[in-house]
Amino acid sequence: MTDRAAKKPPRIPDIWGTSSAAFYAELEGEAIAVQLITGECLTGLLSGVDRYDLFVEQREGVEVLIAKGAIVSVQRAPAKE
């Protein structure tokens, strides 16, 4: 018997996406910066999230739908001084 057979396989999460859902829930209503795969960065208030999209309300009052597949990263927008 090898060490490999004795090791347990890695645990697969019971529910995929729970950590990202908690992250988005924490940011809802806050100013965020979204980096897109095109290199463009959009900022605004996170107004909603669903399985495939983010909804961001920009300063001009325009709500933008951003497909999650087009996103590289999401972070809190830097505080303006």
Biopython code that builds the backbone (N, CA, C, O; Angstrom):
import numpy as np
from Bio.PDB.StructureBuilder import StructureBuilder

atoms = [
    (1, "MET", "N", (0.842, -1.183, 0.000)),
    (1, "MET", "CA", (0.000, 0.000, 0.000)),
    (1, "MET", "C", (0.885, 1.243, 0.000)),
    (1, "MET", "O", (1.841, 1.325, 0.771)),
    (2, "THR", "N", (0.578, 2.190, -0.843)),
    (2, "THR", "CA", (1.380, 3.400, -0.938)),
    (2, "THR", "C", (0.790, 4.495, -0.080)),
    (2, "THR", "O", (-0.353, 4.410, 0.369)),
    (3, "ASP", "N", (1.599, 5.543, 0.146)),
    (3, "ASP", "CA", (1.109, 6.715, 0.886)),
    (3, "ASP", "C", (-0.065, 7.358, 0.155)),
    (3, "ASP", "O", (-0.976, 7.910, 0.771)),
    (4, "ARG", "N", (-0.020, 7.274, -1.152)),
    (4, "ARG", "CA", (-1.067, 7.889, -1.971)),
    (4, "ARG", "C", (-2.434, 7.271, -1.681)),
    (4, "ARG", "O", (-3.432, 7.986, -1.590)),
    (5, "ALA", "N", (-2.481, 5.972, -1.540)),
    (5, "ALA", "CA", (-3.743, 5.295, -1.284)),
    (5, "ALA", "C", (-4.268, 5.613, 0.110)),
    (5, "ALA", "O", (-5.477, 5.613, 0.339)),
    (6, "ALA", "N", (-3.362, 5.882, 1.035)),
    (6, "ALA", "CA", (-3.760, 6.165, 2.413)),
    (6, "ALA", "C", (-4.298, 7.576, 2.578)),
    (6, "ALA", "O", (-5.056, 7.835, 3.513)),
    (7, "LYS", "N", (-3.930, 8.485, 1.701)),
    (7, "LYS", "CA", (-4.377, 9.876, 1.807)),
    (7, "LYS", "C", (-5.820, 10.013, 1.372)),
    (7, "LYS", "O", (-6.266, 9.352, 0.435)),
    (8, "LYS", "N", (-6.541, 10.872, 2.057)),
    (8, "LYS", "CA", (-7.926, 11.152, 1.688)),
    (8, "LYS", "C", (-7.941, 12.121, 0.512)),
    (8, "LYS", "O", (-7.075, 12.991, 0.415)),
    (9, "PRO", "N", (-8.914, 11.980, -0.380)),
    (9, "PRO", "CA", (-9.008, 12.948, -1.490)),
    (9, "PRO", "C", (-9.412, 14.310, -0.940)),
    (9, "PRO", "O", (-10.024, 14.392, 0.125)),
    (10, "PRO", "N", (-9.072, 15.386, -1.661)),
    (10, "PRO", "CA", (-9.456, 16.722, -1.186)),
    (10, "PRO", "C", (-10.969, 16.832, -1.085)),
    (10, "PRO", "O", (-11.701, 16.264, -1.896)),
    (11, "ARG", "N", (-11.420, 17.559, -0.093)),
    (11, "ARG", "CA", (-12.858, 17.746, 0.130)),
    (11, "ARG", "C", (-13.412, 18.741, -0.888)),
    (11, "ARG", "O", (-12.876, 19.836, -1.061)),
    (12, "ILE", "N", (-14.463, 18.352, -1.539)),
    (12, "ILE", "CA", (-15.135, 19.224, -2.506)),
    (12, "ILE", "C", (-16.184, 20.028, -1.753)),
    (12, "ILE", "O", (-16.952, 19.455, -0.981)),
    (13, "PRO", "N", (-16.238, 21.343, -1.958)),
    (13, "PRO", "CA", (-17.246, 22.155, -1.259)),
    (13, "PRO", "C", (-18.660, 21.655, -1.539)),
    (13, "PRO", "O", (-18.979, 21.243, -2.654)),
    (14, "ASP", "N", (-19.497, 21.700, -0.511)),
    (14, "ASP", "CA", (-20.882, 21.249, -0.671)),
    (14, "ASP", "C", (-21.653, 22.150, -1.612)),
    (14, "ASP", "O", (-22.454, 21.672, -2.415)),
    (15, "ILE", "N", (-21.418, 23.449, -1.521)),
    (15, "ILE", "CA", (-22.129, 24.412, -2.354)),
    (15, "ILE", "C", (-21.100, 25.347, -2.979)),
    (15, "ILE", "O", (-20.453, 26.128, -2.281)),
    (16, "TRP", "N", (-20.955, 25.262, -4.289)),
    (16, "TRP", "CA", (-20.006, 26.127, -4.982)),
    (16, "TRP", "C", (-20.510, 27.554, -4.989)),
    (16, "TRP", "O", (-21.712, 27.789, -5.107)),
    (17, "GLY", "N", (-19.611, 28.503, -4.866)),
    (17, "GLY", "CA", (-19.973, 29.907, -4.984)),
    (17, "GLY", "C", (-20.404, 30.568, -3.695)),
    (17, "GLY", "O", (-20.772, 31.743, -3.710)),
    (18, "THR", "N", (-20.372, 29.858, -2.577)),
    (18, "THR", "CA", (-20.838, 30.474, -1.337)),
    (18, "THR", "C", (-19.917, 31.598, -0.887)),
    (18, "THR", "O", (-20.387, 32.587, -0.325)),
    (19, "SER", "N", (-18.616, 31.470, -1.123)),
    (19, "SER", "CA", (-17.711, 32.537, -0.699)),
    (19, "SER", "C", (-17.881, 33.782, -1.563)),
    (19, "SER", "O", (-17.818, 34.898, -1.046)),
    (20, "SER", "N", (-18.096, 33.617, -2.861)),
    (20, "SER", "CA", (-18.307, 34.789, -3.712)),
    (20, "SER", "C", (-19.649, 35.437, -3.402)),
    (20, "SER", "O", (-19.764, 36.662, -3.441)),
    (21, "ALA", "N", (-20.664, 34.640, -3.096)),
    (21, "ALA", "CA", (-21.969, 35.199, -2.740)),
    (21, "ALA", "C", (-21.862, 36.032, -1.466)),
    (21, "ALA", "O", (-22.466, 37.100, -1.373)),
    (22, "ALA", "N", (-21.105, 35.558, -0.495)),
    (22, "ALA", "CA", (-20.907, 36.314, 0.747)),
    (22, "ALA", "C", (-20.137, 37.597, 0.472)),
    (22, "ALA", "O", (-20.431, 38.639, 1.058)),
    (23, "PHE", "N", (-19.155, 37.525, -0.415)),
    (23, "PHE", "CA", (-18.363, 38.708, -0.783)),
    (23, "PHE", "C", (-19.258, 39.766, -1.413)),
    (23, "PHE", "O", (-19.208, 40.933, -1.026)),
    (24, "TYR", "N", (-20.077, 39.363, -2.384)),
    (24, "TYR", "CA", (-20.971, 40.315, -3.044)),
    (24, "TYR", "C", (-22.021, 40.859, -2.076)),
    (24, "TYR", "O", (-22.361, 42.040, -2.138)),
    (25, "ALA", "N", (-22.529, 40.024, -1.195)),
    (25, "ALA", "CA", (-23.523, 40.470, -0.211)),
    (25, "ALA", "C", (-22.939, 41.546, 0.702)),
    (25, "ALA", "O", (-23.619, 42.505, 1.067)),
    (26, "GLU", "N", (-21.678, 41.373, 1.059)),
    (26, "GLU", "CA", (-20.993, 42.354, 1.911)),
    (26, "GLU", "C", (-20.808, 43.689, 1.192)),
    (26, "GLU", "O", (-20.836, 44.744, 1.826)),
    (27, "LEU", "N", (-20.620, 43.649, -0.122)),
    (27, "LEU", "CA", (-20.367, 44.865, -0.902)),
    (27, "LEU", "C", (-21.627, 45.542, -1.431)),
    (27, "LEU", "O", (-21.555, 46.670, -1.920)),
    (28, "GLU", "N", (-22.772, 44.884, -1.345)),
    (28, "GLU", "CA", (-23.997, 45.451, -1.917)),
    (28, "GLU", "C", (-24.302, 46.813, -1.290)),
    (28, "GLU", "O", (-24.325, 46.961, -0.068)),
    (29, "GLY", "N", (-24.536, 47.807, -2.158)),
    (29, "GLY", "CA", (-24.812, 49.170, -1.717)),
    (29, "GLY", "C", (-23.565, 50.010, -1.521)),
    (29, "GLY", "O", (-23.661, 51.201, -1.227)),
    (30, "GLU", "N", (-22.383, 49.401, -1.682)),
    (30, "GLU", "CA", (-21.121, 50.129, -1.514)),
    (30, "GLU", "C", (-20.499, 50.458, -2.862)),
    (30, "GLU", "O", (-20.843, 49.867, -3.886)),
    (31, "ALA", "N", (-19.574, 51.417, -2.843)),
    (31, "ALA", "CA", (-18.847, 51.790, -4.054)),
    (31, "ALA", "C", (-17.819, 50.704, -4.367)),
    (31, "ALA", "O", (-17.044, 50.292, -3.504)),
    (32, "ILE", "N", (-17.834, 50.250, -5.626)),
    (32, "ILE", "CA", (-16.896, 49.213, -6.059)),
    (32, "ILE", "C", (-16.201, 49.645, -7.345)),
    (32, "ILE", "O", (-16.657, 50.546, -8.049)),
    (33, "ALA", "N", (-15.098, 48.985, -7.629)),
    (33, "ALA", "CA", (-14.381, 49.141, -8.890)),
    (33, "ALA", "C", (-14.342, 47.755, -9.539)),
    (33, "ALA", "O", (-13.913, 46.785, -8.915)),
    (34, "VAL", "N", (-14.790, 47.667, -10.790)),
    (34, "VAL", "CA", (-14.843, 46.406, -11.519)),
    (34, "VAL", "C", (-13.856, 46.482, -12.673)),
    (34, "VAL", "O", (-13.997, 47.323, -13.560)),
    (35, "GLN", "N", (-12.865, 45.611, -12.665)),
    (35, "GLN", "CA", (-11.879, 45.534, -13.736)),
    (35, "GLN", "C", (-12.378, 44.518, -14.756)),
    (35, "GLN", "O", (-12.642, 43.368, -14.405)),
    (36, "LEU", "N", (-12.511, 44.935, -16.025)),
    (36, "LEU", "CA", (-13.023, 44.061, -17.079)),
    (36, "LEU", "C", (-11.890, 43.431, -17.872)),
    (36, "LEU", "O", (-10.754, 43.902, -17.826)),
    (37, "ILE", "N", (-12.202, 42.367, -18.597)),
    (37, "ILE", "CA", (-11.181, 41.688, -19.397)),
    (37, "ILE", "C", (-10.636, 42.575, -20.517)),
    (37, "ILE", "O", (-9.566, 42.298, -21.059)),
    (38, "THR", "N", (-11.359, 43.631, -20.864)),
    (38, "THR", "CA", (-10.908, 44.572, -21.895)),
    (38, "THR", "C", (-9.872, 45.555, -21.350)),
    (38, "THR", "O", (-9.240, 46.285, -22.114)),
    (39, "GLY", "N", (-9.699, 45.568, -20.011)),
    (39, "GLY", "CA", (-8.795, 46.514, -19.382)),
    (39, "GLY", "C", (-9.522, 47.721, -18.817)),
    (39, "GLY", "O", (-8.949, 48.483, -18.038)),
    (40, "GLU", "N", (-10.779, 47.900, -19.202)),
    (40, "GLU", "CA", (-11.575, 49.021, -18.705)),
    (40, "GLU", "C", (-11.937, 48.785, -17.240)),
    (40, "GLU", "O", (-12.115, 47.645, -16.809)),
    (41, "CYS", "N", (-12.044, 49.878, -16.481)),
    (41, "CYS", "CA", (-12.445, 49.797, -15.084)),
    (41, "CYS", "C", (-13.713, 50.625, -14.893)),
    (41, "CYS", "O", (-13.734, 51.817, -15.201)),
    (42, "LEU", "N", (-14.769, 49.989, -14.385)),
    (42, "LEU", "CA", (-16.025, 50.674, -14.110)),
    (42, "LEU", "C", (-16.177, 50.847, -12.608)),
    (42, "LEU", "O", (-15.847, 49.946, -11.837)),
    (43, "THR", "N", (-16.674, 51.997, -12.194)),
    (43, "THR", "CA", (-16.910, 52.237, -10.779)),
    (43, "THR", "C", (-18.357, 52.641, -10.561)),
    (43, "THR", "O", (-19.007, 53.173, -11.460)),
    (44, "GLY", "N", (-18.848, 52.387, -9.377)),
    (44, "GLY", "CA", (-20.207, 52.758, -9.016)),
    (44, "GLY", "C", (-20.648, 51.975, -7.796)),
    (44, "GLY", "O", (-19.852, 51.287, -7.158)),
    (45, "LEU", "N", (-21.934, 52.091, -7.481)),
    (45, "LEU", "CA", (-22.493, 51.367, -6.343)),
    (45, "LEU", "C", (-23.000, 50.013, -6.806)),
    (45, "LEU", "O", (-23.708, 49.923, -7.809)),
    (46, "LEU", "N", (-22.646, 48.968, -6.089)),
    (46, "LEU", "CA", (-23.158, 47.642, -6.406)),
    (46, "LEU", "C", (-24.626, 47.602, -6.002)),
    (46, "LEU", "O", (-24.948, 47.616, -4.814)),
    (47, "SER", "N", (-25.515, 47.554, -6.992)),
    (47, "SER", "CA", (-26.943, 47.611, -6.693)),
    (47, "SER", "C", (-27.611, 46.252, -6.731)),
    (47, "SER", "O", (-28.741, 46.108, -6.265)),
    (48, "GLY", "N", (-26.932, 45.247, -7.280)),
    (48, "GLY", "CA", (-27.516, 43.918, -7.306)),
    (48, "GLY", "C", (-26.586, 42.894, -7.928)),
    (48, "GLY", "O", (-25.639, 43.226, -8.641)),
    (49, "VAL", "N", (-26.891, 41.633, -7.632)),
    (49, "VAL", "CA", (-26.099, 40.519, -8.145)),
    (49, "VAL", "C", (-27.050, 39.365, -8.422)),
    (49, "VAL", "O", (-27.967, 39.102, -7.643)),
    (50, "ASP", "N", (-26.826, 38.679, -9.537)),
    (50, "ASP", "CA", (-27.526, 37.416, -9.736)),
    (50, "ASP", "C", (-26.498, 36.381, -10.154)),
    (50, "ASP", "O", (-25.296, 36.634, -10.076)),
    (51, "ARG", "N", (-26.947, 35.243, -10.586)),
    (51, "ARG", "CA", (-26.035, 34.143, -10.896)),
    (51, "ARG", "C", (-24.992, 34.508, -11.956)),
    (51, "ARG", "O", (-23.854, 34.044, -11.883)),
    (52, "TYR", "N", (-25.366, 35.332, -12.938)),
    (52, "TYR", "CA", (-24.487, 35.605, -14.065)),
    (52, "TYR", "C", (-24.037, 37.051, -14.201)),
    (52, "TYR", "O", (-23.119, 37.328, -14.973)),
    (53, "ASP", "N", (-24.650, 37.982, -13.479)),
    (53, "ASP", "CA", (-24.401, 39.400, -13.713)),
    (53, "ASP", "C", (-24.250, 40.193, -12.424)),
    (53, "ASP", "O", (-24.698, 39.784, -11.353)),
    (54, "LEU", "N", (-23.589, 41.362, -12.570)),
    (54, "LEU", "CA", (-23.557, 42.378, -11.515)),
    (54, "LEU", "C", (-24.307, 43.591, -12.052)),
    (54, "LEU", "O", (-24.275, 43.874, -13.249)),
    (55, "PHE", "N", (-24.973, 44.294, -11.164)),
    (55, "PHE", "CA", (-25.650, 45.530, -11.522)),
    (55, "PHE", "C", (-24.959, 46.659, -10.771)),
    (55, "PHE", "O", (-24.922, 46.666, -9.541)),
    (56, "VAL", "N", (-24.413, 47.611, -11.518)),
    (56, "VAL", "CA", (-23.658, 48.705, -10.925)),
    (56, "VAL", "C", (-24.303, 50.027, -11.318)),
    (56, "VAL", "O", (-24.492, 50.314, -12.500)),
    (57, "GLU", "N", (-24.637, 50.828, -10.306)),
    (57, "GLU", "CA", (-25.212, 52.148, -10.562)),
    (57, "GLU", "C", (-24.070, 53.156, -10.587)),
    (57, "GLU", "O", (-23.388, 53.373, -9.585)),
    (58, "GLN", "N", (-23.877, 53.767, -11.753)),
    (58, "GLN", "CA", (-22.799, 54.729, -11.915)),
    (58, "GLN", "C", (-23.219, 56.103, -11.412)),
    (58, "GLN", "O", (-24.396, 56.347, -11.147)),
    (59, "ARG", "N", (-22.256, 56.982, -11.285)),
    (59, "ARG", "CA", (-22.469, 58.315, -10.720)),
    (59, "ARG", "C", (-23.588, 59.075, -11.411)),
    (59, "ARG", "O", (-24.334, 59.799, -10.752)),
    (60, "GLU", "N", (-23.720, 58.929, -12.712)),
    (60, "GLU", "CA", (-24.729, 59.658, -13.485)),
    (60, "GLU", "C", (-26.129, 59.090, -13.278)),
    (60, "GLU", "O", (-27.089, 59.595, -13.859)),
    (61, "GLY", "N", (-26.262, 58.050, -12.462)),
    (61, "GLY", "CA", (-27.553, 57.425, -12.226)),
    (61, "GLY", "C", (-27.874, 56.305, -13.197)),
    (61, "GLY", "O", (-28.948, 55.707, -13.129)),
    (62, "VAL", "N", (-26.955, 56.020, -14.094)),
    (62, "VAL", "CA", (-27.150, 54.958, -15.078)),
    (62, "VAL", "C", (-26.796, 53.616, -14.429)),
    (62, "VAL", "O", (-25.726, 53.462, -13.841)),
    (63, "GLU", "N", (-27.712, 52.651, -14.545)),
    (63, "GLU", "CA", (-27.420, 51.322, -14.021)),
    (63, "GLU", "C", (-26.861, 50.470, -15.149)),
    (63, "GLU", "O", (-27.448, 50.391, -16.228)),
    (64, "VAL", "N", (-25.719, 49.830, -14.896)),
    (64, "VAL", "CA", (-25.030, 49.041, -15.902)),
    (64, "VAL", "C", (-25.086, 47.567, -15.497)),
    (64, "VAL", "O", (-24.852, 47.223, -14.338)),
    (65, "LEU", "N", (-25.395, 46.708, -16.458)),
    (65, "LEU", "CA", (-25.390, 45.273, -16.262)),
    (65, "LEU", "C", (-24.045, 44.755, -16.759)),
    (65, "LEU", "O", (-23.692, 44.968, -17.919)),
    (66, "ILE", "N", (-23.297, 44.080, -15.900)),
    (66, "ILE", "CA", (-21.978, 43.565, -16.274)),
    (66, "ILE", "C", (-21.999, 42.048, -16.135)),
    (66, "ILE", "O", (-22.254, 41.525, -15.051)),
    (67, "ALA", "N", (-21.735, 41.347, -17.224)),
    (67, "ALA", "CA", (-21.676, 39.885, -17.189)),
    (67, "ALA", "C", (-20.462, 39.454, -16.368)),
    (67, "ALA", "O", (-19.366, 39.980, -16.563)),
    (68, "LYS", "N", (-20.646, 38.506, -15.458)),
    (68, "LYS", "CA", (-19.541, 38.048, -14.615)),
    (68, "LYS", "C", (-18.408, 37.468, -15.447)),
    (68, "LYS", "O", (-17.252, 37.516, -15.027)),
    (69, "GLY", "N", (-18.716, 36.918, -16.622)),
    (69, "GLY", "CA", (-17.688, 36.367, -17.493)),
    (69, "GLY", "C", (-16.752, 37.421, -18.065)),
    (69, "GLY", "O", (-15.676, 37.087, -18.562)),
    (70, "ALA", "N", (-17.144, 38.687, -18.002)),
    (70, "ALA", "CA", (-16.324, 39.782, -18.519)),
    (70, "ALA", "C", (-15.488, 40.428, -17.422)),
    (70, "ALA", "O", (-14.771, 41.394, -17.684)),
    (71, "ILE", "N", (-15.568, 39.907, -16.193)),
    (71, "ILE", "CA", (-14.908, 40.530, -15.046)),
    (71, "ILE", "C", (-13.607, 39.824, -14.694)),
    (71, "ILE", "O", (-13.542, 38.598, -14.611)),
    (72, "VAL", "N", (-12.570, 40.638, -14.489)),
    (72, "VAL", "CA", (-11.294, 40.123, -14.002)),
    (72, "VAL", "C", (-11.264, 40.194, -12.483)),
    (72, "VAL", "O", (-10.874, 39.233, -11.820)),
    (73, "SER", "N", (-11.680, 41.348, -11.925)),
    (73, "SER", "CA", (-11.669, 41.505, -10.472)),
    (73, "SER", "C", (-12.721, 42.527, -10.032)),
    (73, "SER", "O", (-13.156, 43.386, -10.799)),
    (74, "VAL", "N", (-13.107, 42.389, -8.761)),
    (74, "VAL", "CA", (-14.035, 43.327, -8.124)),
    (74, "VAL", "C", (-13.428, 43.690, -6.790)),
    (74, "VAL", "O", (-12.971, 42.821, -6.047)),
    (75, "GLN", "N", (-13.423, 44.986, -6.482)),
    (75, "GLN", "CA", (-12.906, 45.428, -5.188)),
    (75, "GLN", "C", (-13.654, 46.668, -4.732)),
    (75, "GLN", "O", (-14.318, 47.341, -5.520)),
    (76, "ARG", "N", (-13.532, 46.958, -3.439)),
    (76, "ARG", "CA", (-14.097, 48.213, -2.945)),
    (76, "ARG", "C", (-13.395, 49.352, -3.662)),
    (76, "ARG", "O", (-12.183, 49.307, -3.873)),
    (77, "ALA", "N", (-14.148, 50.365, -4.034)),
    (77, "ALA", "CA", (-13.544, 51.525, -4.689)),
    (77, "ALA", "C", (-12.701, 52.257, -3.648)),
    (77, "ALA", "O", (-13.098, 52.365, -2.488)),
    (78, "PRO", "N", (-11.546, 52.755, -4.062)),
    (78, "PRO", "CA", (-10.707, 53.508, -3.113)),
    (78, "PRO", "C", (-11.452, 54.727, -2.581)),
    (78, "PRO", "O", (-12.187, 55.385, -3.317)),
    (79, "ALA", "N", (-11.262, 55.017, -1.325)),
    (79, "ALA", "CA", (-11.897, 56.209, -0.714)),
    (79, "ALA", "C", (-11.330, 57.453, -1.357)),
    (79, "ALA", "O", (-10.122, 57.567, -1.565)),
    (80, "LYS", "N", (-12.218, 58.391, -1.672)),
    (80, "LYS", "CA", (-11.775, 59.661, -2.271)),
    (80, "LYS", "C", (-11.390, 60.601, -1.149)),
    (80, "LYS", "O", (-12.105, 60.737, -0.156)),
    (81, "GLU", "N", (-10.262, 61.240, -1.318)),
    (81, "GLU", "CA", (-9.774, 62.165, -0.284)),
    (81, "GLU", "C", (-10.164, 63.578, -0.577)),
    (81, "GLU", "O", (-9.834, 64.481, 0.192)),
]
sb = StructureBuilder()
sb.init_structure("model")
sb.init_model(0)
sb.init_chain("A")
sb.init_seg("    ")
for serial, (resi, resn, name, xyz) in enumerate(atoms, 1):
    if name == "N":
        sb.init_residue(resn, " ", resi, " ")
    sb.init_atom(name, np.array(xyz, "f"), 0.0, 1.0, " ", f" {name:<3s}", serial, name[0])
structure = sb.get_structure()
